[in-house]
């Protein structure tokens, strides 16, 4: 239907639902703006290039402006012009010359093109509050598009993987498949590409249960990047919280995202979204007017109490969304529910989540945002993960988020990195992180699964680069290597960057295996950065946010080293899945469980003696053993019952020399499962446990420098229990 035919009737419509809602007969439009004096709905041709009509919204209910077009249909392109005071000193930045994206738009057509007309003030003026730009921004703006939501989900069901069974795989939709040889070229870098059979099969074989996608909400490229010929690759620059990013869509249709989710679900893989509700792409007071700034700046953003032309920036991105305002909070909650109910995602990782908890400038653990989620029947049943910090005062909140939220645990990252780097005085911290970070989560009644353990993430070095570079090398970003984190706790193993030295290459490969085995066998939820299992390198760049190219894209070329590392990760994940010892729901208590004659966890020196306080405080110590009982593991059976597993012995040495470890002798022979120095691996998942792992008969194990060993044995019942059983 042509847009010229749409305006034969305009009905009052309803204030809810927000956005443009197709009900099968027509489209209801509803936009919140508390301080506006007039709102115009602008109708464009189907490609969003030419404005055909402006409709003044005459109905206003509880600060929601609304109308209903009985002849409108899905595919219609639209935007808003909002009138009101232009008084930045009072927090108001209305400018009807600027076309605005509906904050509730579920689909967008067209791309933003940078130009000075996008700004509400005249670019070049010294004070944006002393000028007012009258140029029309519509030719430069993408437009909202009315969505036809129908999709055949069939019997799609969320995998609902238990927290203790999860293995998270953090990945970028575009970068993961851009060079994949088995993905059709036209689908590479898209949702459809991620749903291709070869990709899904790879994820299943690897053993991951949950993919965590970097931002897929629609976002824009920063102007400074566009002018340098760079791209915002990561996507932490959100334009709209409902519309999926179309640069990742081969079909340019929203249903492509839904198809991807359905395909991953059918393979038993969950989909978690990295979401950015803490700020928007409109930046600070000198930024463009694209959506919420022009709709109602004073309601949607936190402005400084004494100088309201400025923003309280707790995010480092120029602004902070004001979740103290009920309509801004409603926007976020409606978006979260939409992605769960309509797009079938399984959970969220909240970027800079501390900013979402700020009330009157302070972080409040039980603030309105948390209260809203915890009482919501839709959201309190999905996975919720916090990045538990922001850039404001008091914003570092690791261990302080409320029950129901897991957290990215950077204490785990730093503790594990520092230990394997060989830093002194790290044994106690290392042991705390291995056992689920009880010091961070136990005090509030939370569990080991509150800790999302990671060694690397998108923000920072890849695993390969962590063991190959002492310093960051971000020159390609155009910021003279000033960007990115300087505190990397990395070690290049003797040479900075690429080398042909076989000894250094072997040490780097061993260090990667050490870090991966530690991550996958720690208590808590492991998160693996996509490509680490393949030795992906970014050439020492630890901030590839603007590198939409081969530097950031995963390489799928095969060689013996990559295949060996991938096989190692597959085997260790399978081992974790097979043994509840590594997936406990509760913390260790340091005493024997019922039916056992050894503590649930016992820490040993290399000479086999139990660690003393002096040993823990020995800054020269680099090695220890962890003996774990396989008895009395609670709440890990299919019905939450107590289960029995093998005993395990984990030997760690970050020492530069080989060391002899005296093995616990009581309880039967040990069997070697992993040795990161010799390449010993646990059996393939298809092999039976009876495929005999030879017993280690020597009382001492020679652990090579900077290596990890895992051994197992059948768990032994306590002597009294064994005697009673024999008598019976």
C-alpha positions in Angstrom: 0.0 0.0 0.0 1.3 3.5 -0.9 1.9 5.9 1.9 -0.3 8.5 0.1 -3.3 6.3 0.9 -2.7 6.2 4.6 -4.3 9.4 5.9 -8.0 9.0 5.1 -8.5 8.5 8.8 -6.6 9.1 12.0 -8.2 7.7 15.1 -7.3 8.5 18.7 -5.6 5.2 19.5 -4.2 4.1 22.9 -1.3 5.1 25.1 -0.1 1.5 25.4 1.7 -0.5 24.1 4.4 2.0 23.3 5.9 2.2 19.9 4.3 1.3 16.6 2.0 -1.8 17.2 0.4 -3.6 14.3 -2.8 -5.4 15.6 -3.8 -7.1 12.3 -6.0 -4.2 11.2 -4.0 -1.0 11.7 -1.1 0.5 13.6 -1.2 2.2 16.9 1.5 4.8 17.6 2.4 5.8 21.2 5.3 8.0 22.3 6.1 9.2 25.8 7.3 12.8 26.3 6.5 14.5 29.6 7.8 17.9 28.6 6.8 18.2 24.9 4.3 20.8 23.7 3.6 19.1 20.4 4.4 15.7 18.7 4.3 15.0 15.0 4.3 11.6 13.5 6.2 11.6 10.1 5.4 9.0 7.5 8.0 8.1 4.9 8.1 6.1 1.7 9.0 2.4 2.2 12.7 3.0 1.9 12.6 5.9 4.3 14.0 8.5 1.9 11.1 10.9 1.4 8.7 12.3 4.0 5.1 12.0 2.8 3.0 13.1 5.7 3.1 14.7 9.1 0.4 13.9 11.5 0.0 15.9 14.7 -0.8 13.6 17.6 -3.7 15.3 19.4 -4.3 12.6 22.0 -2.2 12.8 25.2 -2.7 10.4 28.1 -0.4 10.4 31.1 2.3 12.1 29.0 2.0 9.5 26.2 1.1 11.0 22.8 -0.8 8.6 20.6 -2.9 7.9 17.5 -4.2 5.0 15.4 -3.9 4.7 11.6 -6.5 2.1 10.6 -5.1 1.7 7.1 -1.4 1.4 8.0 0.4 -1.8 7.5 3.8 -3.5 8.4 6.7 -2.1 6.5 5.6 1.5 7.0 8.6 3.8 7.7 8.2 6.5 10.3 9.9 8.9 12.7 8.9 11.7 15.1 9.4 15.5 15.4 8.9 16.7 18.9 8.3 20.3 19.9 9.1 21.9 23.2 11.5 24.3 24.9 15.1 24.4 23.8 16.6 25.3 27.1 19.7 23.1 27.8 20.4 24.9 31.0 17.1 23.4 32.3 17.7 20.0 30.7 15.4 20.5 27.7 16.8 20.0 24.1 13.7 19.8 21.9 14.2 20.7 18.3 11.5 19.7 15.8 13.9 20.1 12.9 15.5 16.9 14.0 13.8 13.6 13.0 13.8 11.2 15.9 13.9 7.4 16.1 11.1 6.0 18.2 12.8 4.6 21.4 10.4 1.6 21.0 11.0 1.0 17.2 11.3 -2.7 16.6 12.8 -2.5 13.2 14.8 0.2 11.3 15.3 0.9 7.7 18.3 2.8 6.3 21.7 3.8 7.9 22.7 6.9 9.7 24.9 9.2 7.6 26.9 11.7 9.6 26.4 15.4 9.0 26.1 18.6 11.1 22.3 18.6 10.6 22.1 15.8 13.1 22.9 18.1 16.0 20.4 20.2 17.8 22.8 23.1 18.0 25.0 24.7 15.3 28.2 22.7 15.1 31.1 25.0 15.7 29.5 27.2 18.3 31.3 27.5 21.5 28.2 26.8 23.6 25.6 24.4 22.4 23.0 26.0 24.7 23.5 29.4 22.9 22.6 28.2 19.4 19.7 26.3 17.7 20.1 24.5 14.4 17.2 24.6 12.0 18.4 22.2 9.4 16.3 19.1 8.7 18.1 15.9 9.8 15.7 13.5 8.2 17.8 12.8 5.0 20.6 11.6 7.3 18.6 9.5 9.6 17.4 5.8 9.6 13.7 5.4 10.1 11.6 3.2 12.3 9.7 0.5 10.4 6.4 -1.1 11.5 7.1 -4.7 12.2 5.0 -7.8 11.3 5.8 -9.9 14.4 4.4 -13.2 13.1 6.9 -16.1 13.2 6.4 -19.8 13.4 8.3 -20.9 16.5 6.8 -24.4 16.4 7.9 -26.4 19.5 10.8 -24.1 20.3 11.8 -24.4 23.9 14.5 -22.8 25.9 17.3 -25.3 26.8 17.2 -24.0 30.4 20.7 -25.2 31.2 21.3 -25.3 34.9 23.8 -22.7 36.1 26.3 -25.3 37.3 26.2 -27.0 33.9 26.8 -23.9 31.8 29.9 -23.3 29.7 29.5 -19.8 28.2 31.1 -18.8 24.9 31.4 -15.1 24.4 31.3 -14.3 20.7 30.7 -11.6 18.1 28.0 -12.4 15.5 29.9 -10.9 12.6 33.5 -11.7 13.5 32.8 -15.4 14.2 31.8 -16.4 10.7 33.4 -13.7 8.4 36.2 -16.0 7.3 34.4 -19.4 7.9 35.0 -21.5 4.7 31.9 -23.6 5.3 29.5 -20.7 5.6 28.1 -19.4 2.3 29.8 -16.1 1.4 26.5 -14.2 1.4 25.7 -15.4 4.9 29.1 -14.7 6.5 28.9 -12.2 9.4 25.2 -12.6 9.9 22.6 -14.2 12.1 21.9 -16.7 9.4 25.6 -17.5 9.2 25.7 -18.2 12.9 22.7 -20.5 12.5 24.4 -22.5 9.7 24.9 -26.2 10.3 28.7 -26.2 10.3 28.8 -23.4 12.9 26.2 -25.0 15.1 27.9 -28.4 14.8 31.2 -26.8 15.8 29.7 -25.3 19.0 28.1 -28.6 19.9 31.4 -30.5 19.4 33.2 -28.0 21.4 30.8 -28.5 24.3 29.6 -25.0 25.0 26.0 -24.7 26.3 25.4 -21.0 26.0 26.5 -18.3 23.6 26.8 -14.8 24.8 26.5 -12.4 21.9 28.2 -9.0 21.9 25.6 -6.2 21.4 22.9 -6.9 18.7 20.7 -4.0 19.5 20.8 -1.5 16.7 23.8 0.9 17.1 25.7 3.5 15.1 29.3 4.2 14.2 30.9 7.0 16.2 31.5 10.1 14.0 35.2 10.2 14.8 35.5 6.5 13.7 33.5 7.0 10.5 35.8 10.0 9.6 38.8 7.7 10.0 37.3 5.0 7.9 36.9 2.8 11.0 33.8 1.1 12.4 32.3 0.6 15.8 32.9 -3.2 15.8 31.8 -4.2 19.3 28.5 -2.3 19.1 28.4 -0.6 22.6 26.8 2.5 21.1 23.1 1.7 21.1 20.5 3.6 19.1 17.4 1.5 19.8 16.8 -1.1 22.5 14.2 -3.1 20.5 15.5 -3.3 16.9 18.2 -5.9 16.1 21.2 -4.6 14.2 20.6 -5.0 10.5 24.2 -5.0 9.5 24.2 -8.5 10.9 21.2 -9.6 8.8 21.6 -11.1 5.4 17.9 -10.8 4.7 17.4 -7.4 6.3 14.5 -9.0 8.2 14.0 -9.4 12.0 12.9 -12.9 11.6 16.4 -13.9 10.6 17.4 -13.3 14.2 14.5 -15.4 15.4 15.5 -18.2 13.1 19.0 -18.2 14.5 17.7 -18.5 18.1 15.4 -21.3 17.1 18.2 -23.2 15.4 20.6 -22.8 18.4 17.8 -23.9 20.7 17.2 -27.0 18.7 20.9 -27.9 19.3 20.5 -27.3 23.0 22.4 -24.1 23.0 21.2 -21.0 25.0 21.4 -17.4 23.6 22.4 -14.6 26.0 22.6 -11.0 24.9 25.1 -8.4 26.0 22.9 -5.4 26.5 23.8 -1.7 26.9 21.0 0.0 28.9 23.4 2.3 30.8 23.9 4.9 28.1 23.0 5.6 24.5 24.8 6.7 21.3 23.8 10.3 21.7 26.9 11.1 23.9 27.5 14.2 26.0 26.0 17.6 25.7 27.8 18.1 22.4 26.4 15.0 20.8 23.8 14.5 18.1 20.0 14.6 18.6 18.8 11.2 17.3 16.2 9.8 19.7 15.8 10.1 23.5 17.6 13.4 23.7 15.0 15.0 21.4 12.0 13.1 22.7 12.5 14.1 26.3 16.1 14.7 27.4 15.3 15.7 31.0 13.4 12.4 31.6 15.6 9.9 29.8 19.1 11.0 31.0 20.7 11.9 34.3 21.6 15.5 34.1 23.7 17.3 36.7 21.6 18.7 39.5 23.2 22.2 39.5 24.1 22.5 35.8 21.5 20.6 33.8 23.0 21.2 30.4 25.6 18.6 31.5 25.2 14.9 32.1 26.3 12.8 35.0 28.5 10.4 33.1 29.0 7.2 35.0 29.7 5.2 31.8 32.6 7.0 30.1 30.4 7.4 27.1 29.0 10.9 27.7 25.6 10.1 29.3 23.8 7.8 31.7 20.2 6.6 31.2 18.0 7.8 34.1 16.4 4.6 35.5 15.0 6.6 38.4 12.4 8.0 36.0 9.5 5.5 35.8 9.2 5.9 32.0 12.9 5.3 31.4 12.8 2.3 33.7 9.7 1.1 31.8 11.5 1.4 28.5 14.3 -0.9 29.7 11.9 -3.4 31.3 9.7 -3.5 28.2 12.8 -4.0 26.0 14.0 -6.9 28.2 10.6 -8.6 28.1 10.3 -8.1 24.4 13.6 -10.0 23.8 12.5 -12.8 26.0 8.9 -13.1 24.9 9.1 -12.2 21.3 12.7 -13.1 20.4 13.0 -16.1 22.8 16.5 -15.2 24.2 17.6 -16.9 27.4 19.1 -14.1 29.3 21.2 -11.0 29.4 24.6 -9.8 30.4 24.3 -6.1 31.6 27.1 -3.8 30.5 28.3 -1.5 33.3 25.4 -2.8 35.4 26.3 -0.6 38.4 25.1 2.4 36.4 21.7 0.8 36.3 21.5 0.8 40.1 22.3 4.4 40.7 19.8 6.4 42.6 20.6 10.0 43.5 24.1 9.3 42.1 24.8 6.4 44.4 24.7 2.6 43.6 21.8 1.0 45.4 21.8 -2.8 45.5 18.1 -2.9 46.0 17.1 0.0 43.8 14.2 0.3 41.4 15.9 -1.6 38.6 16.6 -4.6 40.7 13.2 -4.5 42.3 11.5 -4.4 38.9 13.4 -7.4 37.6 13.1 -9.5 40.7 9.3 -9.2 40.8 8.8 -9.6 37.0 7.4 -13.1 36.2 9.1 -13.1 32.8 12.5 -11.8 33.7 13.1 -13.5 37.0 13.2 -16.8 35.2 16.0 -16.1 32.7 19.8 -15.8 33.1 20.9 -12.5 34.5 24.6 -11.6 34.5 26.0 -8.3 35.7 29.2 -6.5 34.7 29.4 -5.3 38.3 31.0 -2.0 37.9 30.8 1.4 36.2 33.2 4.4 36.1 31.6 6.5 38.8 32.4 6.8 42.5 31.6 3.6 44.4 30.9 1.9 41.1 33.0 -1.2 41.7 30.5 -3.7 43.1 31.9 -7.2 42.5 30.3 -9.6 45.0 27.5 -7.1 45.9 24.8 -7.7 43.4 21.6 -9.2 44.7 20.5 -12.8 44.6 19.4 -13.8 41.1 22.3 -12.1 39.4 25.6 -13.8 38.5 28.6 -11.5 38.0 31.6 -11.2 35.7 34.3 -11.9 38.2 37.4 -9.8 37.3 39.0 -10.9 40.6 39.1 -14.4 39.1 40.6 -13.1 35.8 43.4 -11.2 37.6 44.1 -13.9 40.2 44.5 -16.6 37.7 46.5 -14.5 35.3 48.9 -13.3 38.1 49.5 -16.9 39.3 50.3 -18.4 35.9 52.4 -15.3 35.0 54.5 -16.3 38.0 53.9 -13.4 40.3 54.7 -14.0 44.0 52.3 -14.0 46.8 49.4 -15.2 44.7 48.6 -18.6 46.1 45.8 -17.6 48.5 44.1 -15.5 45.9 44.4 -18.2 43.3 42.9 -20.8 45.7 39.9 -18.5 46.5 39.2 -18.1 42.8 39.5 -21.9 42.0 36.9 -22.7 44.7 34.2 -20.3 43.6 35.1 -17.1 45.3 33.4 -17.7 48.6 34.9 -14.5 50.0 32.9 -12.6 47.4 29.6 -14.5 47.3 29.3 -16.7 50.4 28.6 -13.9 52.9 25.2 -13.0 51.2 24.0 -16.6 50.8 24.9 -16.8 47.1 26.6 -19.8 45.5 29.7 -20.5 43.4 27.6 -20.2 40.3 27.2 -16.5 41.0 30.8 -16.2 39.7 31.2 -16.0 36.0 34.8 -17.0 35.7 36.9 -15.7 32.8 40.5 -15.3 31.9 39.9 -13.3 28.7 37.0 -11.4 27.2 36.3 -9.3 24.2 37.7 -6.3 26.1 41.4 -7.1 26.4 44.0 -9.5 25.1 43.0 -12.8 23.6 44.5 -15.9 25.3 47.2 -16.2 22.6 48.1 -12.6 23.0 48.1 -12.9 26.8 51.0 -15.3 26.6 52.7 -13.5 23.6 52.8 -9.8 24.6 54.0 -7.8 27.6 52.5 -4.6 26.3 49.4 -3.6 24.3 49.9 -2.7 20.6 46.8 -0.7 19.7 48.4 1.6 17.1 45.9 0.6 14.4 43.1 2.3 16.5 44.5 5.7 15.7 44.9 6.9 19.3 48.7 6.6 19.5 48.3 3.4 21.6 46.7 5.4 24.5 43.5 3.4 24.5 43.0 0.1 26.1 44.0 -1.3 29.5 47.6 -1.0 30.6 47.2 -3.5 33.4 47.1 -6.8 31.5 49.0 -9.2 33.8 50.4 -10.7 30.6 53.8 -12.3 29.9 55.3 -12.9 26.5 57.3 -15.9 27.5 60.6 -14.3 26.4 59.9 -12.5 23.1 57.4 -9.8 22.3 55.0 -11.0 19.6 55.5 -13.5 16.8 58.6 -15.8 17.0 60.0 -18.9 15.4 61.7 -20.0 18.6 60.4 -23.6 19.2 61.0 -23.4 23.0 59.0 -20.2 23.4 56.2 -21.5 21.2 56.0 -24.6 23.3 55.9 -22.6 26.5 53.2 -20.4 25.1 51.1 -23.4 24.1 51.6 -24.9 27.6 50.6 -21.6 29.3 47.4 -21.5 27.2 46.6 -25.0 28.3 47.3 -24.1 31.9 44.9 -21.2 31.8 42.2 -23.1 29.9 42.3 -26.1 32.2 42.2 -23.8 35.3 39.2 -22.0 33.9 37.2 -25.0 32.9 37.9 -27.0 36.2 37.2 -24.1 38.6 34.0 -23.9 40.7 31.6 -21.4 39.2 30.5 -20.8 35.6 33.3 -20.7 33.0 33.2 -18.2 30.2 35.4 -18.9 27.2 36.2 -16.1 24.7 35.4 -17.3 21.1 38.6 -18.2 19.3 40.8 -18.8 22.4 40.4 -22.5 21.8 41.9 -21.9 18.3 44.8 -19.7 19.5 43.2 -16.6 17.9 45.5 -13.5 17.9 44.7 -9.8 17.5 48.4 -8.9 17.0 48.6 -7.6 20.6 45.7 -5.2 20.2 43.7 -5.3 23.4 41.0 -2.9 22.3 39.7 -4.0 18.9 36.4 -2.1 19.4 36.9 -0.3 16.0 38.6 -3.1 14.1 36.0 -4.6 11.8 38.6 -6.6 9.8 40.8 -9.6 9.9 42.5 -8.3 13.1 39.3 -9.0 15.0 37.6 -11.7 12.9 38.3 -15.3 13.8 40.7 -17.2 11.5 39.4 -20.6 10.5 42.5 -21.9 8.9 43.7 -25.2 10.4 47.1 -26.3 11.5 48.3 -28.9 13.9 48.7 -26.5 16.8 45.2 -25.1 16.5 43.7 -28.6 16.2 45.5 -29.8 19.2 44.4 -26.8 21.3 40.8 -27.2 20.2 40.9 -30.9 21.0 42.3 -30.1 24.5 39.4 -27.7 25.2 36.8 -30.2 23.9 38.2 -32.9 26.2 38.4 -30.7 29.3 34.8 -29.5 28.8 33.7 -33.1 28.4 35.5 -34.0 31.6 33.8 -31.1 33.4 30.4 -32.2 32.1 31.1 -35.8 33.2 32.1 -35.0 36.8 29.9 -33.1 39.3 33.1 -32.5 41.4 33.8 -29.5 39.1 30.2 -28.3 39.1 29.2 -28.0 42.7 26.3 -25.9 43.8 27.7 -25.2 47.2 31.1 -24.0 48.6 33.7 -26.3 50.1 33.5 -26.5 53.9 37.0 -27.9 54.6 35.9 -31.0 56.4 35.2 -34.6 55.4 31.7 -35.1 53.9 29.6 -37.9 55.3 31.1 -41.2 54.2 34.6 -39.9 53.4 37.8 -40.0 55.3 39.3 -36.9 53.5 38.2 -33.3 53.6 36.0 -32.1 50.7 39.0 -30.0 49.8 42.5 -30.2 51.1 45.5 -28.0 50.1 48.9 -29.7 50.0 52.5 -28.6 49.5 54.6 -30.3 46.9 56.0 -32.5 49.7 52.5 -33.8 50.4 52.0 -32.0 53.7 48.9 -29.9 54.3 49.4 -26.2 53.7 50.0 -24.0 56.8 49.3 -20.3 57.2 53.0 -19.7 56.8 52.9 -21.6 53.5 50.0 -19.5 52.2 51.9 -16.3 53.1 55.2 -17.4 51.5 55.7 -15.0 48.7 58.3 -17.3 47.1 55.9 -20.2 46.7 54.7 -21.0 43.2 53.2 -24.5 43.5 50.5 -26.3 45.4 48.2 -29.3 45.1 44.4 -29.5 45.6 42.9 -32.8 46.8 39.1 -33.0 46.3 36.8 -35.6 47.7 34.3 -37.2 45.3 31.9 -38.1 48.1 29.0 -36.0 49.5 28.5 -33.7 46.5 25.1 -32.2 47.3 22.4 -31.0 44.9 24.1 -32.2 41.7 22.0 -35.2 40.8 19.0 -34.9 38.4 16.7 -34.5 41.4 19.1 -32.5 43.5 20.3 -35.6 45.4 23.7 -36.3 46.8 25.9 -37.9 44.2 29.3 -39.7 44.3 32.2 -39.0 42.0 35.9 -39.8 41.8 38.5 -38.1 44.0 40.7 -35.7 42.1 44.1 -34.3 42.6 45.1 -31.1 40.9 48.8 -30.1 40.8 49.7 -26.5 39.9 53.2 -25.2 39.4 54.0 -21.7 38.1 57.6 -22.3 39.1 60.4 -21.9 36.5 61.9 -25.3 37.6 60.6 -28.8 37.6 59.2 -30.0 40.9 58.5 -33.3 42.6 55.0 -33.7 44.0 54.5 -36.4 46.7 51.1 -38.0 46.0 48.6 -38.9 48.7 49.1 -42.6 49.1 46.0 -43.7 51.1 43.0 -44.4 49.0 44.2 -46.4 46.1 46.1 -45.7 42.9 46.0 -42.4 40.9 45.3 -42.2 37.2 46.7 -39.5 35.0 44.1 -37.5 33.1 45.8 -34.2 32.1 49.4 -33.1 32.0 49.8 -29.7 30.1 53.5 -30.3 29.7 53.4 -33.8 28.2 50.2 -33.4 26.3 48.3 -36.1 28.3 44.6 -35.8 27.7 41.5 -37.3 29.3 39.7 -40.0 27.2 37.6 -39.0 24.3 33.9 -38.6 25.2 33.1 -41.7 23.1 35.5 -43.9 25.0 34.4 -45.7 28.1 35.9 -45.2 31.5 37.0 -48.7 31.4 39.5 -47.9 28.6 42.1 -48.2 31.2 44.0 -45.2 32.2 47.2 -46.8 33.6 47.6 -46.4 37.3 50.4 -44.2 38.5 52.4 -46.4 40.8 55.2 -44.1 41.9 54.8 -42.1 45.1 56.1 -39.0 43.4 55.1 -37.2 40.3 57.7 -35.0 38.5 55.8 -31.9 37.5 57.5 -29.9 34.8 57.9 -26.2 35.1 54.9 -24.0 34.6 52.4 -26.9 34.1 49.2 -28.4 35.4 48.3 -32.0 36.1 45.0 -33.6 36.9 44.7 -37.1 38.4 41.7 -39.2 39.6 41.0 -42.2 41.6 37.9 -44.1 42.8 36.5 -42.3 45.9 37.2 -44.3 49.1 34.6 -44.5 51.8 35.6 -43.8 55.4 37.1 -46.8 57.2 34.2 -47.3 59.6 31.7 -47.2 56.8 33.7 -49.6 54.7 34.0 -52.1 57.7 30.3 -51.9 58.3 29.6 -52.5 54.7 32.0 -55.5 54.7 30.4 -57.0 57.8 26.9 -56.7 56.3 
